């Protein structure tokens, strides 16, 4: 089992999960995070830390597509080990439907 960042992270990117991850398996895109499934140790400490409830175990129904997104972009985006600034309008985006199709960015996060 691994944990998966789902589409509700898009345009929220709270990053509370990064602070608690003991193995630093989060990777940062322009407007969301992903978990590297081969690095995740399945400890689950990140799941309750996400204010957007965007992290689920891969055993949940409906996360298969996002598991593939997590795998692909964990190989392309930079690793993140410290919490950064959340999106300024994160609360406005939390819970919006169809964010992946309309708002997903494949660009890496800004590591400056």
Residue, then its C-alpha position, 0 to 999 in steps of 0.5 A: x500500500x501507498x498513499x496518494x495525493x488526489x485532485x483536491x490538492x490542486x490549487x490548494x497545496x497546503x503542505x502540512x503533510x510535508x512537515x510530518x513525512x518521515x521519509x520525505x516522499x513528497x514532490x512539488x508541482x506548480x499547484x499540487x504535491x504528489x507522493x512517490x509511491x516507491x518511497x512512501x512507507x505507508x505510515x499514514x501520518x500525512x493523511x490526517x494532516x491534510x486540511x483538504x483531505x486530499x491524501x488517501x490510501x491507494x486501497x480507496x476506490x477511485x484513486x487509480x488514475x491519481x496514483x499514476x499521476x503521483x508516480x509520473x510526476x514524482x519522477x519529474x518534480x523536485x523533492x520537497x522537505x519543508x512546508x512552504x506557503x500554501x496557495x493564497x486562495x486555497x480555501x476557495x479551491x478546497x472541494x471544487x470538482x473537476x480540478x484535474x481536468x481544468x487546472x492541473x499543471x505539469x510544471x514543477x514547483x518553484x524551489x526558490 
